[in-house]
Amino acid sequence: MVKRRKRLLYSTATPIVAVVDGGRLYEPLRDALMAGGIPVFTVCDDAVAALSFYIQGRLRANAIRESDDKG
């Protein structure tokens, strides 16, 4: 599963995050995902909040680029 997610990460421009909230038993999975460059959250709400900040940042960056192109 980790290898597939790593391939997906590098084959798309879509941000990918993981939520692993299963406790100590799943720490090796968390570590493997993080080593592959995939952000891992232990709480779904934190993942959603992070993606929201990311999207807001991208929208603002696009707005700045558009205003620079016009001016």
N, C-alpha and C positions, 0 to 999 in steps of 0.2 A: 504494500500500500504506500509506503513512504517513497519508493522509487517512482511510482506512478504520479504521485503528487509533485515530486521534483521535476519530472518531465513536463507536466502540465504547467508548472510555474514558469518554465523557460520557453514555453511554446505559445503563450498568450500574453496580451497586454492587460488582461483583467487582474486586478489585485486578488490574491489568494491568502486567506488566513485559515487557521484551524482552531477549533475549540476542543480541548481535551480536559475533561473535568472528572476523570475517574479515580483520582487519588494517586498514591505512591506506585501502585501497580503499573500505571501508565507513564511513569516518568521516562523510561527508555524511549517510548514513542515520542513524547514531547521533545526530548533531547535530539532525536534523529530528525524530526521535522525542523527544529530550529537550526540544526547544523546544515540542513539543506536550504536555508534561507527563507523558510516559511514562518511567519510570526505565529506564535501559539498563545492562546488565551485560555485561562482556566474557568472563565465565566463568560457565557454567551453575551451578556449585556456589555461587557468590556469590548468584545470583538465588534459588536454593532456600533458602539460609540467610536472606536478607532476608525472603522470604515467610513463613518459619517464625517469625521474630521478630514480624512483623506479626500473624500468626494468634494467637500467644501473647498479644500485647498486647490484641487484640480480645477473646479469651476472658477475660482478667483484668478488662478494663473491664466486660464483661457481668456477671461475678461480683460486682464492686463495686456495679454498679447494682442487681442483684438483692438484695444484702444491704441496701442503702439503702432499697429499697422495703419490705422486711420490718421494718425497724427504725424 
